[in-house]
Every structure is written in structure tokens, then in C-alpha cells.
Amino acid sequence: MTAAGHAAAAPQAKRRLPARERALFAAIALLAVVMVSYPVVLVFLRSISTGDIGSPLTLEWLSALVDSGRSREALINTAIYTAGSSSLAMILGVGLSFLAARTDMPGSRILGLMAMMPILVPPFILVVGWVALADPNAGLINIAASALAGPRTVLVNINTMPGLIWMTGLFLTPYVYLLVAAGFRNCDPAMEEAARVSGASRLRLLTTVILPLQRPALLAALLLVVIMSAGDFIIPSTVGLKARIYMLPSLIWQNESSFPQRPGLAAAQSMLLVVIGLVCIYFQRRALQRGGRYTLVAGKGANVSQFALGRLRYPLTALAFLFALCSSVLPILAVGCMAFMRFWAPYAMKLENVTLRHFHYMLFEYPQVWPSARHSLLLGVLGASLCVLLALALCWYMVRMRGRFAGLVQYAMVIPLGVPGIALGVGILSFWILVPGGIYGTLWILLLAYVTAHIPVAIQFVGSALHRIHTDLEEASRISGRSLIGTIRRIDLPLMRPALIGCWLLIYVVILREISLVILLYNPSTIVLSVGLMDVWGSGFYPELAVYSLLLMVLGLIPVALLSRYAQFSAD
Amino acid sequence: MADLQHLATGTEASSVAVKGLTKGYGPGGVVRALNEFTLDFPAGECTVLLGPSGCGKTTVLRSIAGLLPPDQGRIEIGSDIVFDAATGVLAPPEKRRLGMVFQSYALWPHLSIADNIGYPLAAANLPKQAIQARTEAMLEWIGLVGMGGRFVHELSGGQQQRVSLGRALVGNPRAVLFDEPLSNLDARLRERMRLELLALRQRAPFTSIYVTHDQLEAMTLGDRVVVMRAGTIEQVGTPEDVYKRPRTRFTADFMGIPNLVDGVVRASLPDGAVVETVLGPLRTRGWRGGWADGDRCTVAVRPTLLSISAGESDGARPGRVIRSVFQGTSTIHVIDMAGTELTLESFSEERHADGAAISVAPVPGAVFALLDD
């Protein structure tokens, strides 16, 4: 058949096909916008309704935020906790990244890797590990201290506000490191040389050129950790509740699920977190965009001068490695140690108490473990894949089609970054309980929650990968006779593969450990690993908890170990 | 070389016809990138679209390729209508059976050189053996035998250029489109690739449409040169025509003629006129007729068509040197002729001091370009 015959036979179809494609993509884009924004609307509606949505409006819940004694207490605690752990994370993150990138510290490469490790380690490991290390009764550090300084010496106590801040600070440090280290590495040496030639001392150089140039990155990192600590669920609802230190996220959970239920108050508290998160994310985005002003000829980091630490070289190195150890290696070792002990008590620390029975019990007898593992793996694989696919469609729509709603999608995708998981959970729950015969109570609502929460990260990965592909490469393929779909398959997907795999792995790992998002959405038939962990925590039997959290970590790391060499993890 | 028969014979080479092509940008398409562009590209010929950036040459090329939907007009390749605004036909690029060489080469970094070249054949679902045989033949044809297993980043710029050409030609295209393929290369390599392209053209008479802003490329590679300006055609002709007889001030300027001299028609001739100027009477040739004695006109004076000598001489007009610049094979003199500043290029070793009195005359037998405007 000649092309002329072809063209003459179906002129209309040819003209309309692109239009239909555009409409399809626009519909996907709008659905995605709805998906990420309705939970916020629902949280707001529920916080001003006396009962379910549709009932008379009231300001009772919003005023209860400060009127109710416990809520007020939680507000204050959350503020202290957020300020403390954000500061700690900033000090550690900026300090470690500066030491690793700009000084003559030995082993800076290893330090860099170790600083990033907590991202791969589920926060639950950190919690269980630090309980094992610093429990006032049975913590290893206190046992050691008692052996040295006499019985019942409590050197460190994890069940206190400083203890909570300590864990959260360690957990957030890699995120600061991630945002700041690249900036330190990519300094323009000429700018610094200019300052030195102008007569600036090393210290002056640091305070007048190097740090000010990183201001946008520092601000962005600070706002990120503020959002993450204010909305953090796992530490407040485990060690925090045990220590009776109430915070907003843990109180939201209690108000939603324990007697007496007060969903209106939970929604009001969520609303507060949403507002804080969205304000922070707005300023964070602005800081990152303004960062463009400061972005210098990147990637020329080879010649940046190194600060000599002098006499402080080895003490600072030791300190840096100690912090890095505290956030990953020590907790993992402590959890590992705990998992093999018959009991977890000071008097049980003997070799004859080493046992494998907890492994046997958790892996083969504990009824919840395999159903929850199955659910978690299914949701992890499905959720990560869906996120990547949806992000591909959305990025194609925004970057290549430059669709009409591209800007809208871009704005909407900021929402899940600012809304803490527990608040997102409240929003999703509030909607789906209204839909009879809907997905409430099924695995699908969990899947929806995961996709909603993680689609922005996927878009960042996929978008930057797509931006890097020159359109000439696609056009050359079209001219060579491949259709659009064929071109995407043969050219775009292979070129983006490392970024797609990296994105998939990251989301998979995060889904596996995610608790706050699903703690309000699961039911006994859809339990997942991370929620199962909360049950075991409730039972208070630590060795079993240790086994369970190790299982969570291993399941999360298997695909990472298998696939990471094909992956690329940086989002730009 | 049986596998590349089509290159030697040009069996598939088709003509391309563009009629009334219009493309607007901005709100309501008010900014016309292309305005009623009409041109036939004959089969087996190389047509060069020449013009400054923003003249619409790339818009024409991308419209023919199918990478850009025009607003109005019609495009035919051979006997196929690939675009017709009136009936709503718009064939996608993959249905047009064209080859294209990109400015960036657009080679795929994840595929081997052989896979890059064989890509159009694979897209056409040819059997594996045929793909391999033709890819091998193409590698030989472009002088890269044995490099099929390498990857793009292992090749030099010139080699990448050849791979890009091989990919464009391997699939028996009806026409090959070149989008400023040499402008990414450094000056020396550009010179060499230009000659290589010329040699290829002589070996294989494929229909080529070549976009460039470099007049030297246009001269050497084009069977026909199309000078474009602001979305329309300024002049079409053989390279010699466009070079020697620019029709307008714009073309003259773009073809590198700095001297536009005002004059008065002395005697009208069938193909031009004798024009009285500050350089004396000049024999000119132009495109439009109807010149009458006494008409004011403009003559494009190429710097190499003037000769300079010291002092006064017979039949030459006196002038003064403003400055002379020695530049190797020739010397550029900027001179003042009765208040008109002119540029003159001389190939003799003779130099003149700044401010020296000289005389200037046309080179014997010189014919100058009489402009329409």
C-alpha cells in the first residue's frame, strides 16, 4: 500500500489521533491533581464538621486544639521536638557534609556513604536499636555504665524528650547531608580564590563566601527536616507514647482509633500539620528555585581547596565517625544482638541465653508475619511500579506535550511533600468511609495511599531523566520509521532506565517501612509488615520485635542489593 | 554492495513539493515563521535553504519531516500527500520514509554504532540477516568498517557525523534532510566534512534538502540555493546565480558583499544596464528588466572585482586609503571614494599607507550585480 493511499483513506483519523492522545493525557493529569488534593480538602471539611462530613459546621474542634489540655500539651511537645531534632539534624548534616567534602579529613568517602546509610535503614531499626542501647533498665550503654560505676546507673535514657530528639535528629541527618553536600562539592574554586586573593582568611572565606553561597540549600534542608520532624509518626507513637510524651501525630492516631474516638479533633490536629507542612514546602520550593541564582558552573569540583583541620583532624574524624555509627551501624548491631537473646533484661546478658527461637517463632509460628509480608511485598512492588508508570505519563504530558494543565500538576504535586503521612491518611480515610462499597478496608486503599504519597518523588526522578533526553534523539527515531510508542519503548525507556530503576527502588523501600500513612487505613485482613511491627511493639517483647524489624529491613534491601548497580539514585 | 543499490541508482529518490506553507507562533499565530512558502525540490538534487536564524528555513525542514505541523499549505513527497491543511491529512514522521541528519547528530548513546545505523531497518521489520548485511555495507560505505560494535562516545566528532549520515541513508529514504549538520564541528573538521559530503553526493544522487546559514556550505553542496528571509523566499537559483547575481540588498549582504553602491542607469541592456557610479560606469546584470536611462539603482560590488593602484591612472577613479589589513593570501583595503566608503580585496603584495592617494577601477571584464531594490 502506498503512503498516498493510506493518507487519503484516513485523513480524519490522522488528524484526530494526536487530539485524542492529548485528551487522554490531560485526563490522567487532572485525575492525578484530584488524587493528591482531595485529602487536604477532606481534612479541612472534617475539622469543621460536628460529626461526619455533611453534618452541621462547628469551630469546636479547631478551638479544642488549644482548649483540650492534652492537645495543648501535644502542641508544645511537638514544637520542642521539631525544633530540637531539626537543629540536631542540621548541625550533624551540615557538619558531616562539610567535613567530608571540604576538609582533609581521612576516610571522607566512607564517611559520605555512612552518612547516607540511615536512608536505607528503616527508622524502626533505629528505634529498636536505640531502645536496646539506651533503655534505662536494659540498655547496653546503661548496663556497661552500671558495670563500671555501680549498679543501676542510668547514663542515658531514651524515654525522654532528649532521647526522642536524639533518634529523630540522627534519622533526619542524611536528608540534610543529601541537600547540602552537593553544593559544597560543586563550589566554584575561582570564587573562593578571588576571596583569598582579596585578603580573606580561611575562616572569613567560610563565613563570607562558602556558607552564604549555600544559603538556599541550607534553608531548603532546614524546611525539609522541619516538615519531616513535625509530621514524624513512628518515634512519637512508639517511644514517645511509652514515655507519655504526647505529640500531634501520635494524638491524631489515638483520636482516630482508640476509645473515645474524636475524629473531628484528629482532623483539626491534622489540619494544623497540613498548614505547617504546606507553608514550609512553599518556602522550601522558593529557596530551591532561588538557588538557581547561586548555581555556579557545576561539576568542576576537582579543584576546590581543602581546609586543613590541623590538630583537630583526628578528634573531629573520630567524632564524625561516631555520629555516623550512631545512626546506622550501632542500632543495627544492637538489634541483631537483641534478636538472639532469650530475654531482654540486664540479668539475661549471658552467652547461655543466646537462642534462635525468636527467629523460629517469628518466621514460622507467628500468624501475622507472612500475610503481612505478602501484603507489603505486593503493595511495595505494585505501588512503586504504579508510581513510576504514572510519573512517566505525567512527565510526558508536562515536559513533551506541554499540556494545558502542566502548571497545575506541578503545583498540585507539591501537596504530598508537605502533608505528613498521618494527615494524608486522615484525608483519604475521611473520603473513602463516605463511599459505600468503595475501596475502604481493602488493599487497594493502601495502594492508593502509597501512590498518592510518593508520586511527587517519582515525578522528580522521571522528570529530570526525561529532561535530559534531547528531543533530537526521539525525532531521529520517528524519522527512522518508529511510531511514538515505539520510540518511547526503544529510545526513551532504555535511556531513562537507570533513573527509573533508582526511583522504583527508593519508593519500594519507603513503602515497605511506611507506617503513618497506613496506620489508619489498614484492617486486620490487610495488615502490612510495618503495622505488624506496631502490634509487636505493643506486646513489649523486644527480641521478637528485633527479629521482625530485621525481617523488614532485609525484605527492603533485597531488591536494592539485586538492582542497585543498574540504578541511578540522584534526582538530577 | 548489492545491499546499498539504492544509493548508487537513487531509485527511491523522490521529488518534494511544498505549496503555500504557513506557520505562525505566539497567540493566534500572529508571528509568522513561514509565510506562503512554495517550492519544488526536484528528485536527486540537493537544494540548500540558506538564511540567517529565524528566517524559517528550519521550519520548512521540520514541516517536511513531519516534526512540526504547519498551519496552512500542502506537502507532497513523490506522489504522496503527507500534509494538506485543506483535507486534514497529516502523516506522522515515521510514515514519510525520509532520512534526517541532525545538528546534534542525535545518535543514541545506549545503542552500538551498528544498531544506530540499522535502526531504520529494524523499524521497518526487516529480517535480521538483511539488517546485518545492509548495516555492514553501510559501515563500509561510510568508511567505518569494523567499528559497528563500538558506542557513540568512543567515536570522534567526524565519525559520529558519518554514522548519522549512514543512519539517514540506510533505509532507502525518499529524501534526506540535513539540519545544519556541520555547524557543531570546528572549522577544520567542518571543511573536511563538507568535502566528504560533496563526494558522497557525487556517489549517490539522493534527494537532499539542506539547511544552513553558511554560504560556503550552500555554494559547494547545493545544486540549487534558496535564500530565505522572514519566512519567505528571497531568491532561488544555482549557487553561481545567487553568488554572482544577488537579486536584493538582503541577498547581496548575506552572500558577503559589503559594497552596495548607488548609481544612475546610463544605458539599458537586455539583461541589465550600464550604471554610472563613483567607480565610473559599471557593466551590470540584473533580474528585472524595464530599466530606463536616468533611473536610480543600487549595484552590489564584490570586493574582489575591483583593482587598486597607487597614485592616479587612466580610466580609474581617485580615492584615498582609510586603512589596509593584511590577512594572509589577500589584503583588505577600506577606501574612501568621494565620500563613499568601500571595501576592496587585493591579492597582490602591494600595500598602501593609511591616507595614501590611490585609484580604483573595475577588474577588466567584470560584470556587477544590479539589484532589484
Interface residues (C-beta under 8 A of the other chain):
Chain A: T2 A3 A4 H6 A7 A8 P11 Q12 K14 R15 H470 D472 L473 E475 A476 S477 R478 I479 S480 G481 R482 S483 L484 G486 R490 I491 P494 L495
Chain B: A65 G66 L67 I77 G78 S79 D80 I81 V82 D84 T87 G88 V89 L90 A91 P92 P93 E94 K95 R96 R97 L98 G99 M100 F102 Q103 S104 A106 L107 W108 P109 H110 Y119 P120 A123 A124 R167 A168 G171 L177
